[in-house]
Each structure stands twice: as C-alpha cells, then as structure tokens.
Amino acid sequence: TKKKTDQDLQLDKDQLKASIVRHLRSTLGTSEQKASPEAWWKATAAAVNEQVYERLTRTQQTHFKKDTRAIHYLSAEFLMGRLTSNNLHNLSLYKICEEALGELGLELTDLCEQEPDMALGNGGLGRLAACFIDSLATLNYPAVGYGIHYEHGLFRQEIQDGRQIERPDTWREYGNPWEICRPESVQEIPLYGYVETVFGDNGGLKKVWHAGRKIKGVPWDIPVVGFGGHTVNILRLWESRASEFFDWDVFNAGGYVDSQAEKAQAETISKVLYPNDETDAGKELRLIQQYFFCACSIKDIMRRYKRAHGSDFSNFAAQIAIQLNDTHPTVAIPELMRVLVDEEDLTWEAAWAICYRVFSYTNHTLLPEALEKWSVSLFEKVLPRHLEIIYEINAQFLNKLVEPKWPGDDAIKAKLSIIEEGAVRKVRMGNLCVIGSSKVNGVAEIHSKLVKEDLFPEFAALWPEKMCNVTNGVTPRRWLLACNPELAELYNEVVGKEWPLQLDKLRAVTQFADDKSFQQQFMRIKRHNKEKLVKVIKAETGIDVSAEAIFDIQIKRLHEYKRQQLNLIHIMALYRRLLANPDYDMHPRVFIFGSKAAPGYKLAKDIIYAINKLAERVNNDARIQGKLKVVFMPNYRVSLAEKLIPAADVSEQISTAGYEASGTGNMKMALNGAITIGTLDGANIEIAEEAGAENCAIFGLNVDEVKALKARGYNPYDFYYANSELKAVLDWFDTDYFTPGRPGELSSIKRSLLEGGDPYLTLADFASYSDAHKLIDTWYRDPALWAKKAIINSATMGKFNSDRSIQDYVERIWNLKACDIG
Ligand code: 26Y
C-alpha cells in the first residue's frame, strides 16, 4: 500500500467537524446538547490528535529506519503553556478548525481558554526548553525532550490584600488530552543502599550497587508538532511510582499502612516542581528528582540504542547527543559512566571517551547562589556509587590535566576540583558539567563572555575551544503568529507567508517604517490588542485603564537583580511629580506587572505587596486625573503572557548589567512592536544592535561600569543624599501613605536599598532610568516617530527566532542532520 503523505492526511473543514462531533460522543461520552465548553475543547483536541498520532508514528518509523543521530534535551523544566492553538497552527488547521466550530455555534478562542497551562517550569529556562523543542521539530531534527511529569507545576498565585498567596497548580486534575502514557517503556531506578566490590567474570574487581529502594519511572509522552506538521517528536516526562513487587510483601503481611507510606514516598518524587529559581536550598528531594529523571532518561536512551546496535558501543557517541539544560541534570554524567562501566563492562577509559563526547552543558546564570552544590554526605547517602565515580573523574582530571598545566599549584586545584573542601564538603555540579562535557555555552554574547572570563577562566584556559555562545531565541509561531493574529496577517500581506519559518523576512517591513498608511495599520493593531487587554485587566483586577495610555510592561520572575524595585520607585517619583504639579506634562501611562516570587523569598514578596499598595493608592487618586495607573496582574503564566505581549508599548528590561544571562521576554515584546527600556545586559545588547540603538531607550551602568563601581566601593547613601527626589521617594516607604494606619509595612524595601547596601545598584541607575522614561514619553507624543520605532523593532527581531538558536546548536555543538519524513 502507498504510504500516506502530508497531503493525504490534511483534513478539510467538514471532516474536522465530523471528527470533533464523533469524539464528543464516543470519546467524551456526551452530546452536542449537553456538552460543556470543556468537553468541546477535549473533543477538538482528540480530533487534532488523530492527525498528530499519524505523523508521530511516521516520524518514529523514519528515525528508526534511517538510524538517525538524535539530540536528547534533558531539562528539569518545560514550560509548555497551552497546546491547542499551537498544534492547530503547526498542522495548518487553525482556520479550518475555527470555521468547523463556527458551524457548530462555538468560538475556537473560547474553547482554547478551557485548557489549563502546562506550567512545568519556573520561568525563562523552562520556556526556552519549550521553544527549543518546537524549533527542533520544525527544522526536522530527530530530538527527544526529557523531563519530569510533575503532578503540580508552578504554584498558582492569588493576591489577597496585596500579598501573594500560593495555591497548588492542578493542571491535570481532569485529564490532559495531549499526553499518552507508555507503560511499555517503564523504567526502574535504584536509590540509597551501598556499594560492594566483587570479583568480575574476567577476574578483575567490579563494583555492585545494592540499592536500598527502587522507584518505578512511568513515561508520559507529549507529541511535539513541528510547524508545517512534517516532524512530530516527543517530550517524554517521567512520573514516579512505587515499585509494586517491592511492597506486595509488606502489604500481604498485613502492613497495609506501611505499604501506603512507601507508595506515598515514591510518588512524592515527581509530586511538585520546586518554585525557586536562582536560589538553591540543597534539598534531598530535589537531588532525587534530578537523579530520577536523568536515570530514567539514560535507560531509555540505552534501550533505544541497543535495539539498533546491540552491545557494541563504538557508535554511541556518534548517535547520541545529550544537552544539559543548566546543571540540574548533571548527575546524568556519572550515571552514564556507571551504566557503561558497571553494567556494560566497558573499561573506565573507553567509557569516559564516550561520555564526555555525548554531553554538552548550557549555563543560564552567573549568580553564585544559583550554582548547584550538594553536600558530599547527602550524595553518599542517596547515590553512593555516583559519589565514587565523581571522585574518580575528579582524580583523573586533577592529575592528568590540572597538574601538568599548573604544576604544584594547589590553589588552582582547589578551585577547579569537583569537590569543595570546607566544614561541609560539597559536590560542585558546575565543575562536573564543564569537565564532563565537550561544549559549554552561555545564552547571549555578553553572558558567554562572562562565563569564559569570570565564571570559568581556568577551564577556558585548559579548553579554549570548549566554551561557546548560542544566543537564545523564541518561537515566532507562538510568540507572533498565534498570539498576535492581526499583526501576523498584516505581515502575511506585506512580506508573504514565509516569515514564521524565516523571521529575517520581516526585515523587508523596515522599508514601510516611514509609510503613513502602514504606520496607521500597525498602530491600529496595537491599539486593538490594547483594547482586548483592557478587558482582561478589568476582569482580572477590577481596574479601569484606558487604551489611550502608554502600556508599560514588566513581566518576569520577581528578583532583586531584575529590579522591579527600580520600576516601583520610578512610578512613585512620577506620582510625586503629579501630586506636586497636577499639570505635570506626561502622556498617560499604565504600568503593568506580572510576576511570581519564590515562596521563601521575603523581600520579593514585599515588593509585590508594595506594587499592589501603590496601585490601590494611585488608581483611586482623583487628583492625578488618570494620568497614572498601576496594575499587578495575578498569576503570571504563559497564557497570560500571550495576552500581555501583543499589547505592550514599552518593554521593561532593567536588570543590573551583568546579571541577566539573556532574557527572552525582551525578544517577545520587541517582536510584537514594543520599545525596550533597558540596560546593556544579556540579549538587550543584541536587540539594540539589531533594532538600532536609536530605537531603544538604553540607560544605566554597563557591565564594566558596574564592576568598576563595585571595586571602588559602592555606597547607596551617596545617591540617596545627592538626589532629593530619590530621597523623598525612599522616605515614603517609612510612612503609612500607601498602607493607611500601618506605617513601616513597606520599610523593608528602603532598608534593602540603604542599610542592605543595594547589591544591585538600583539607586546608582535611578537618575538615568528616569531620564530614559522622559525620552520614552517624548517619543510617544510624536505618533509617527513612535510608530516608526515600534515597526523597526518588530521587523528587525529575525535573529531571535529560536530556529536560529537551534541551527547554531546544530552547527557549533550537536552536529545533527535534518531528517526528511515521508
Ligand atoms: C537551582 C534551581 C533552584 C534553579 C531552578 C531554576 C535555578 C535556576 C532556575 C531557572 C533559571 C532561569 O530561568 N534562568 C533564565 O534562563 C533564561 C533562558 O536562558 C535566560 O533568558 C534568563 O536570563 C535566565 O535568568
């Protein structure tokens, strides 16, 4: 029989409609009369899945037949968001589906709202992984994403009296139509126990790890549909379960309660995503989470390799590439060594020659508190054999590489050692990653330079060719085509329909940047997106805002280095100016925040509280005639970002220079026509290069100036006393102006900026930030000038297509070939 082509698979409207109704009845067990919007959404997803599975099977058969080299992207986080509109777009079914549902009296956008976000990540790192697997499938690269099937993703944020309250996320409480359980690929994972040395078959010594516990890993597959629908790869997420034969004995012996406790413990491993980004508490459960998903993934990779190659590992490094998304999956390195040496009986040398060729490592942060370290005693308890392997890797590294290069230099050995000596001995996961990988990359030019020069200078001296850069990117399918349909349609008309694959094509739009009628079309779309957001803001917060105003948006995790507090004190300064002079000349401005704070991060939560209290006061103050509004949007997440980003006039990217590795929200907002107010940090530098510095409002100290000021000895009081406006704003925090009857509730913010030493130089950058905002205001009041800058920003973001990032990874690190499917 002839193989089906994509053309044969393509559905028309009537077929899709029939399929949705069929699924409503036979899969959802309801009827057109009774069905809830949720049932309709699930029926639609089921109809789409018929298309997806067909292509998934073809992709897998083709990869197997051609025995392709594949990339395995190991990440503790995949922030997928919603998949319905994404999958419809990537299968070219969106319009057809809209029409089919229309005939059934339903609105596709309403049904899409039924889908809970898959929030299996904290922020940038997790969303990057999601964009990357979209691009890998789109470019037809054989790839598998491996991660954790968290029962609860990132907490849902509620705001009560201005404060963040964390509620559990329940994304799969009523089932998720996109995931498929694969019981045939279950794995079993050892933990705890002890290591025994025995005589092997060949007379040599051999290590045997006797596990204290075994955990079952159950894989759930999420199909990842590439744009155009040719390749459908998988994201495989591991769920932990109790190993049944392990507790049957206990159960039968009458120990029902004990067996239930064991079961609960095993299921705890994949129960919840740790909500900290950038600060590491070194918790046992998190180490177990990391080992659990890495060990399951390595077993899965082994099983697939052996199916094609048996126990001949000479092709392993040629067939298998593994990318470590930050240090979170580092334990995969000693795990692969353990499997090759202890289970497959390779020599240490043979195993190591394979191992470091397979792995590469992406660094996402320079913050010392985010670099993972595990206490040696914890490691020894949970993973005794891995600790031995790490000691061996370390000994070989120090003796064979460090000693010859720096003979007798113990200080360098102490610095490069995987083991940190001290009162508590620790395993440094970053050092293990660099030693066990063939490539190490940062995520923006400046960040990669700092990784090389400041974070790992000696490693860079040992292996200059190991360190490289791959600037981050975002998928233009989700972050323009799907979230901003009107602008997408305008671009289709002006530059044709290739831009979702070749985002560089948008550069042709710059020739219309001065064109009156194009400017009007562009700004009419922005205006419409803002009007839609006005409704969302009203519904979510009760706050009335006008689409006349400048929409100024800061959306990202709350962290001192990202400096939401700088934005906050600037808004307070504007408010003061307006109170002092009701005619203060400014275009109306709405400042919008979306941000979650790590539950244990006290100051971050205080900043959220301060933003909300400021909002209450400002939004209800008739004296300022609606010139200033402040909105804190609760529960910031991917699906909310999709509504905020198309409506942004101004994109706040105001981290202290040298601290934001890249940023990716900056790319998304510029792509949708926002003007960046930002520091020369992370990818902002490259955005300003692409758009032209005159089209961004760049302010503040650069990386060298930050270093110089810190070296000189930074004193925030210098700025406090020198700037009377800044002093008045900070003193405001000690009053009860924003918290009537409760003075001091906001004082922690002032304290952190003065007594606390202001580690992120907020006060040093305040004046420059305020000037940049004046510039923004002047620009906005010239509609043609603003439109031109907005258009140029959007049209010049081609570089930040995640397809380009993936192509860079392929050429600089992975050495992959695209695989044509059917
Ligand atoms: C160790 C553990 C607590 C931890 C968990 C999550 C540490 C870090 C993280 C997440 C980090 C993260 O999201 N980093 C961001 O990665 C983005 C993608 O590269 C960058 O754009 C962004 O600048 C960086 O902060």
Residues whose N, C-alpha, C, O or C-beta is under 5 A from the ligand:
A	BS01	26Y	N122 G123 G124 L125 G126 L128 N276 D277 E278 T279 D280 H364 A370 V443 E660 A661 S662 G663 T664
